[in-house]
């Protein structure tokens, strides 16, 4: 469901006009933008009930096709991250429980991917725990 690494999303959403936006070309752009918006919601950069940019504004912000921007909002709405008020725009969900659950799901996926990677490096359970404790202490 979520493909998150230390780089998370390789897009520079704050790119100024004329600057190129970098995407990970191994994955669909719309998925990367969706993940970025979800992360911004979960981090609180985008608040519950906030109005999201118009489809055209989103397309310009990420330097993507307006049809892709529309698809992004449709996907986010299907997942419950936003809703559309006809004639007013698209808004972030007011369901804080859903946002907390999404945050927990993302965290679980990150931990699972990390642990699986460490297991592939032949780390034992105790070594994984020790490594986490060491990193948390830093």
C-alpha positions in Angstrom: 0.0 0.0 0.0 2.7 2.5 1.0 6.1 2.6 -0.5 8.1 4.7 1.9 11.9 4.7 2.2 14.3 7.1 3.8 13.8 9.4 0.8 10.0 9.0 1.2 8.9 10.9 -1.9 11.5 12.2 -4.3 9.5 15.2 -5.4 10.3 18.8 -4.5 6.8 20.2 -4.1 8.2 23.6 -3.1 10.0 24.0 -6.4 9.9 27.5 -7.7 8.7 28.3 -11.2 11.2 27.2 -13.8 12.7 24.5 -11.5 12.2 20.9 -12.3 10.4 18.6 -9.9 12.2 15.3 -9.3 10.2 12.1 -9.2 11.3 8.5 -8.7 10.8 7.3 -12.3 10.4 3.7 -11.2 6.9 4.5 -9.7 3.8 6.3 -11.0 4.0 10.0 -10.4 0.4 10.2 -9.2 1.2 7.7 -6.4 4.2 9.7 -5.3 2.1 12.9 -5.1 -0.6 11.1 -3.2 1.9 9.8 -0.7 3.4 13.3 -0.3 0.0 14.8 0.4 -0.9 12.0 2.9 2.4 12.6 4.6 1.8 16.4 4.8 -1.7 15.7 6.3 -0.3 13.2 8.8 2.6 15.6 9.8 0.0 18.3 10.3 1.4 20.5 7.6 -2.1 20.3 6.1 -4.7 20.7 8.7 -8.1 18.9 9.1 -10.7 20.8 7.1 -8.1 22.8 5.1 -8.9 23.6 1.5 -6.5 21.9 -0.9 -5.3 23.7 -4.0 -7.4 23.6 -7.1 -6.6 20.9 -9.7 -4.8 23.4 -11.8 -2.8 24.8 -8.9 -1.9 21.2 -7.8 -0.7 20.5 -11.4 1.4 23.6 -11.4 2.8 23.0 -7.9 4.0 19.5 -8.8 4.6 20.2 -12.5 2.2 17.4 -13.6 -0.7 17.1 -16.1 -4.0 18.5 -14.9 -5.6 15.1 -15.6 -3.1 13.5 -13.2 -3.9 16.1 -10.6 -7.6 15.3 -11.0 -6.8 11.6 -10.6 -4.8 12.3 -7.4 -7.8 14.1 -5.8 -10.2 11.3 -6.9 -7.9 8.6 -5.3 -7.5 10.7 -2.1 -11.3 11.1 -1.9 -11.8 7.3 -2.4 -9.4 6.7 0.5 -11.2 9.2 2.7 -8.4 11.7 3.0 -10.4 14.5 1.4 -13.9 15.4 0.2 -15.2 17.8 -2.5 -17.8 20.5 -2.0 -19.3 21.3 -5.4 -18.3 24.8 -6.4 -16.1 25.3 -3.4 -13.2 23.0 -3.8 -11.5 20.0 -2.2 -11.0 19.8 1.5 -9.0 17.6 3.9 -11.1 15.2 5.8 -12.3 16.2 9.3 -12.0 12.6 10.5 -9.0 12.8 12.8 -9.4 9.1 13.7 -8.8 8.1 10.0 -5.7 10.3 9.9 -4.3 8.6 13.1 -5.0 5.2 11.7 -3.2 6.1 8.5 -0.2 7.3 10.5 -0.1 4.0 12.4 -0.4 2.0 9.2 2.5 3.9 7.6 4.6 3.5 10.7 3.9 -0.3 10.8 4.8 -0.6 7.1 8.1 1.3 7.7 9.0 -0.9 10.6 8.1 -4.0 8.8 10.1 -3.1 5.7 13.1 -2.2 7.9 12.9 -5.4 9.9 12.6 -7.5 6.7 15.6 -5.7 5.3 17.7 -6.4 8.4 16.6 -10.0 8.4 17.9 -10.3 4.8 21.2 -9.1 6.2 21.0 -12.0 8.7 20.4 -9.8 11.8 18.9 -11.8 14.6 15.9 -10.5 16.6 18.2 -9.4 19.4 20.6 -7.6 17.1 17.6 -5.8 15.5 16.4 -4.7 18.9 19.9 -3.6 19.9 20.3 -1.7 16.7 17.0 0.1 17.2 17.9 0.9 20.8 21.3 2.3 19.7 19.7 4.5 17.0 17.0 5.8 19.3 19.6 6.7 21.9 21.6 8.8 19.3 
